[in-house]
Amino acid sequence: MAAAPLSFALERNAGPVAVADRAKLLADPGFGRVFTDHMAVVRYTEGKGWHDARITARKPLMLDPAAAVLHYAQEIFEGLKAYKLADGSFAMFRPDANARRFNASADRLAMPQIPEETFLESIRQLVRVDRDWFPTVEGGSLYIRPFMFASEVFLGVKPSSEYLYIVILSPVGGYFKSGAPAVSLWISQNYTRAAPGGTGAAKCGGNYASSLVAQAEASKHGCDQVVFLDAAEHKWIEELGGMNVFFVFEDGSIQTPPLSGTILPGITRDSLMTLARAEGLTVREQPYSIDQWRADAKSGKVTEAFACGTAAVVTPIGRVKSPEGEFVMGSGGPGQTTMRIKQKLVDIQRGVAPDTNGWVHKID
Ligand SMILES: *Cc1c(COP(=O)(O)O)cnc(C)c1O
């Protein structure tokens, strides 16, 4: 892993988006629909390793219809953000943790690891080239999406011998369209996200594919997100489709389900636990059952709950619904502890508060 990072050849986009059009997009980008002029690409071939690293024009890919990813879903991804600091410079939040998680996902999906330094360099170079794409909307950031997929042309079932690693950038505003102060959750009774021995701890597209039907069920019941329970007992709260979950108790302590192999180890989750402990809060990583949550919400023992992840940061949970009925967290709106630790995290990410943990990586 100590190999020197690849250097990225720069091929500028000859037909970038016009400045006036870009300005219009950046004023109201939404989430995940606007993309910048360039992408980073690195190829992997068995026997040769990683090679052909480039920053090039973002454009559609040419894929053979027999490319392995289209059939067997050998694909992983990451999600992180570049922020603009108070002094106008750019910074990433804990990108080294994303690099390590990317390689852990690669291991699980029988894919090659990419040197951490190449992963980090691909992002730094791309953000530098597309720095004029930073959104102008309040609270905006550049969402960074590294991903890797099997590109070998072969229908046999085996780990691919060729891969493409790509990074694209998407200027983003808020994640939830509604801008609602709190989200509602649907308890999935019919579907699970991950099982012991499965891929729940890996960030792979397949996990999302299998969660969509549950998400559609949530929408049908007027809820924003699904909360998944464990596969074995259908009792223990695991996480949402793409976010980890926390509970705040009346004694001020906070709790989140433990990383048991079926939960995605969120970097936001880890950061919030560190910040809460530094504040002197008691933080537990302990299983919590759906029946206990319902009872604790009704008795007032649990006063707040929130979801967290890079895309949505920290999002208060307001209502929780299932065929057995509905319960409300506190007043149904954002809770005080939730909003305080959210602010703490956001202030560090944006360079407003001191970064005592070495989490903020500047891009010069
Ligand atoms: C990415 C992701 C999260 C959040 O991870 P962060 O590192 O905090 O962005 C949580 N759950 C799932 C299923 C995810 O894919």
PDBQT file of the ligand as one rigid body, heavy atoms in Angstrom, charges set to zero:
ROOT
HETATM    1  C1  LIG A 401     -23.355   6.101   3.479  1.00  0.00    +0.000 C 
HETATM    2  C2  LIG A 401     -24.313   5.468   4.401  1.00  0.00    +0.000 A 
HETATM    3  C3  LIG A 401     -24.521   5.936   5.719  1.00  0.00    +0.000 A 
HETATM    4  C4  LIG A 401     -23.887   7.191   6.254  1.00  0.00    +0.000 C 
HETATM    5  O1  LIG A 401     -22.488   7.171   6.241  1.00  0.00    +0.000 OA
HETATM    6  P1  LIG A 401     -21.689   8.548   6.342  1.00  0.00    +0.000 P 
HETATM    7  O2  LIG A 401     -20.260   8.119   6.297  1.00  0.00    +0.000 OA
HETATM    8  O3  LIG A 401     -22.067   9.178   7.621  1.00  0.00    +0.000 OA
HETATM    9  O4  LIG A 401     -22.108   9.359   5.175  1.00  0.00    +0.000 OA
HETATM   10  C5  LIG A 401     -25.389   5.227   6.528  1.00  0.00    +0.000 A 
HETATM   11  N1  LIG A 401     -26.039   4.135   6.094  1.00  0.00    +0.000 NA
HETATM   12  C6  LIG A 401     -25.877   3.671   4.832  1.00  0.00    +0.000 A 
HETATM   13  C7  LIG A 401     -26.633   2.465   4.415  1.00  0.00    +0.000 C 
HETATM   14  C8  LIG A 401     -25.013   4.320   3.955  1.00  0.00    +0.000 A 
HETATM   15  O5  LIG A 401     -24.867   3.855   2.710  1.00  0.00    +0.000 OA
ENDROOT
TORSDOF 0
